[in-house]
Amino acid sequence: MSQNKAFSTPFILAVLCIYFSYFLHGISVITLAQNMSSLAEKFSTDNAGIAYLISGIGLGRLISILFFGVISDKFGRRAVILMAVIMYLLFFFGIPACPNLTLAYVWQCA
């Protein structure tokens, strides 16, 4: 029985990491949207300021696509995908630790 290279273990792992990355992206947007009032109080702003913070997720994703395409060609796609998942996990711990809105926005876009 010949093994189909299109469905090898590294390929499946890479696909699962991509889907997990989109899953984490959705969780991050939902989490921030559900906690707008508490985040607005923490960062001394209104809901518009927190909406600005939430928009940073999309902006960070757009900016990262430009750079990580070249980086993935050099180091491999799987390594870049795993790095993206790790960055999302750091995001979840970094946003609550940020002392102000500006730092939270920069942390989120990175």
FIZASE-539995 format. One line per field, with one value per residue (C-alpha): x, y, z; residue in three letters; residue number from 1; chain. Coordinates in steps of 0.02 Angstrom, whole numbers, plus 50000, padded with zeros to 5 digits. Example, Ala and Ser with C-alpha at 12.3 -4.5 7.8 and 13.67 -1.06 7.14 Angstrom:
X = 50615 | 50684
Y = 49775 | 49947
Z = 50390 | 50357
residuo = Ala | Ser
num = 1 | 2
cadena = A | A
// end
This chain:
X = 50000 | 50077 | 50071 | 49996 | 50119 | 49980 | 49910 | 50071 | 50087 | 50183 | 50050 | 49908 | 50000 | 50022 | 49839 | 49784 | 49897 | 49820 | 49645 | 49696 | 49767 | 49600 | 49511 | 49622 | 49590 | 49403 | 49422 | 49526 | 49397 | 49252 | 49343 | 49385 | 49209 | 49128 | 49239 | 49228 | 49157 | 49285 | 49428 | 49361 | 49364 | 49539 | 49612 | 49510 | 49426 | 49256 | 49190 | 49255 | 49431 | 49410 | 49338 | 49498 | 49595 | 49494 | 49529 | 49713 | 49695 | 49648 | 49781 | 49914 | 49859 | 49867 | 50040 | 50105 | 50047 | 50165 | 50317 | 50280 | 50258 | 50441 | 50493 | 50397 | 50486 | 50651 | 50616 | 50469 | 50284 | 50261 | 50384 | 50297 | 50125 | 50182 | 50259 | 50092 | 50001 | 50128 | 50106 | 49918 | 49944 | 50061 | 49926 | 49801 | 49919 | 49988 | 49828 | 49771 | 49946 | 49958 | 49943 | 49870 | 49776 | 49924 | 50034 | 49890 | 49867 | 50052 | 50058 | 49908 | 49974 | 50143
Y = 50000 | 50165 | 50314 | 50474 | 50616 | 50746 | 50675 | 50640 | 50675 | 50841 | 50903 | 50857 | 50940 | 51100 | 51102 | 51075 | 51218 | 51334 | 51291 | 51310 | 51482 | 51537 | 51463 | 51565 | 51720 | 51698 | 51669 | 51828 | 51936 | 51860 | 51875 | 52058 | 52098 | 52013 | 52106 | 52279 | 52362 | 52288 | 52327 | 52504 | 52527 | 52452 | 52561 | 52716 | 52732 | 52703 | 52563 | 52652 | 52641 | 52454 | 52435 | 52520 | 52389 | 52247 | 52317 | 52297 | 52109 | 52124 | 52255 | 52148 | 52000 | 52101 | 52168 | 51997 | 51916 | 52029 | 51978 | 51799 | 51744 | 51783 | 51711 | 51550 | 51530 | 51540 | 51438 | 51329 | 51349 | 51234 | 51332 | 51496 | 51424 | 51358 | 51528 | 51611 | 51496 | 51537 | 51723 | 51707 | 51621 | 51761 | 51884 | 51804 | 51827 | 51996 | 52096 | 52077 | 52122 | 52284 | 52441 | 52557 | 52556 | 52608 | 52468 | 52345 | 52399 | 52382 | 52213 | 52155 | 52209 | 52127
Z = 50000 | 49948 | 50061 | 49992 | 50026 | 50022 | 50183 | 50276 | 50462 | 50443 | 50321 | 50439 | 50584 | 50483 | 50433 | 50613 | 50670 | 50539 | 50595 | 50778 | 50736 | 50662 | 50812 | 50929 | 50823 | 50845 | 51031 | 51049 | 50961 | 51058 | 51224 | 51198 | 51136 | 51286 | 51408 | 51332 | 51487 | 51607 | 51487 | 51464 | 51652 | 51668 | 51530 | 51577 | 51409 | 51331 | 51221 | 51066 | 51136 | 51163 | 50987 | 50928 | 51027 | 50948 | 50774 | 50813 | 50799 | 50616 | 50583 | 50665 | 50561 | 50399 | 50440 | 50492 | 50329 | 50232 | 50333 | 50381 | 50200 | 50167 | 50335 | 50302 | 50134 | 50225 | 50383 | 50334 | 50351 | 50498 | 50605 | 50564 | 50600 | 50768 | 50806 | 50764 | 50885 | 51021 | 50986 | 51007 | 51174 | 51228 | 51174 | 51293 | 51439 | 51386 | 51364 | 51546 | 51605 | 51505 | 51613 | 51479 | 51314 | 51205 | 51267 | 51247 | 51067 | 51028 | 51117 | 51018 | 50848 | 50877
residuo = Met | Ser | Gln | Asn | Lys | Ala | Phe | Ser | Thr | Pro | Phe | Ile | Leu | Ala | Val | Leu | Cys | Ile | Tyr | Phe | Ser | Tyr | Phe | Leu | His | Gly | Ile | Ser | Val | Ile | Thr | Leu | Ala | Gln | Asn | Met | Ser | Ser | Leu | Ala | Glu | Lys | Phe | Ser | Thr | Asp | Asn | Ala | Gly | Ile | Ala | Tyr | Leu | Ile | Ser | Gly | Ile | Gly | Leu | Gly | Arg | Leu | Ile | Ser | Ile | Leu | Phe | Phe | Gly | Val | Ile | Ser | Asp | Lys | Phe | Gly | Arg | Arg | Ala | Val | Ile | Leu | Met | Ala | Val | Ile | Met | Tyr | Leu | Leu | Phe | Phe | Phe | Gly | Ile | Pro | Ala | Cys | Pro | Asn | Leu | Thr | Leu | Ala | Tyr | Val | Trp | Gln | Cys | Ala
num = 1 | 2 | 3 | 4 | 5 | 6 | 7 | 8 | 9 | 10 | 11 | 12 | 13 | 14 | 15 | 16 | 17 | 18 | 19 | 20 | 21 | 22 | 23 | 24 | 25 | 26 | 27 | 28 | 29 | 30 | 31 | 32 | 33 | 34 | 35 | 36 | 37 | 38 | 39 | 40 | 41 | 42 | 43 | 44 | 45 | 46 | 47 | 48 | 49 | 50 | 51 | 52 | 53 | 54 | 55 | 56 | 57 | 58 | 59 | 60 | 61 | 62 | 63 | 64 | 65 | 66 | 67 | 68 | 69 | 70 | 71 | 72 | 73 | 74 | 75 | 76 | 77 | 78 | 79 | 80 | 81 | 82 | 83 | 84 | 85 | 86 | 87 | 88 | 89 | 90 | 91 | 92 | 93 | 94 | 95 | 96 | 97 | 98 | 99 | 100 | 101 | 102 | 103 | 104 | 105 | 106 | 107 | 108 | 109 | 110
cadena = A | A | A | A | A | A | A | A | A | A | A | A | A | A | A | A | A | A | A | A | A | A | A | A | A | A | A | A | A | A | A | A | A | A | A | A | A | A | A | A | A | A | A | A | A | A | A | A | A | A | A | A | A | A | A | A | A | A | A | A | A | A | A | A | A | A | A | A | A | A | A | A | A | A | A | A | A | A | A | A | A | A | A | A | A | A | A | A | A | A | A | A | A | A | A | A | A | A | A | A | A | A | A | A | A | A | A | A | A | A
// end
